[in-house]
Amino acid sequence: MGKVKTFAKECVAELRKVVWPTRDDVLASVKVVVVSTVAVAIVLGLLDVAFTSFMRFVF
């Protein structure tokens, strides 16, 4: 049981060293992720439409 307490204390000590991002940093990162996800989805959707149209034309 002593090892568990030591582990918990060390975890808390390490978490106090962490530099947590600000709210603005988190929001900026979320915006980047959302925009890039939408962009990739649009590109993949257009490629799917193009390949589907090509295959229907060929066959």
N, C-alpha and C positions, 0 to 999 in steps of 0.2 A: 504494500500500500504506500510505502514511503517513496517508491519510484514514481508512482502516479502523481503524487503531490509535487515532487521535484519537476516532473515533466510539465505539469500545469503551470507552475511558477515560471519555468523557463519560457513557456509559450507566451505567457502574459508579458514577460520582459522583452521578448522579441517583438511582439505586437506593438509595444510602446515605442520601439525604434522606427516603425514604419512611417513613412511620410505619405499620408493619405492625400489623394487628389482633392482639389477644391470642387465645389459644385459646378463652377463654370468649365473646369477641365473635363468633368464627367459629361456634361451636356455637349461640349464640343466633340468629344469622342463618340458619343451616341449619334450625333448628327452625321459624322463621317461614316459610321457603320451603316446607318439607314440609307444615306445617299448612295454609297457604293453598292449596297445590296440591291437597291432599286435599279441602279444602272446595269449591274450584271444580269438581273432578271430580264430587263428589257432587251439586252443584247442576246441572251440565250433564247428569248421568245422570238425575236426576229430571225435568228438562225434556224430555229425550229420551223417557222413559217416558210422560210426560203427553201430548206431542204425538203419539207413536205411538198411544196409546190413543184420543186424540181423532180421529185420521185413520181408524183402524179403525172407530170408531163412526159417523163420517160416511159413509165409503165402505163 
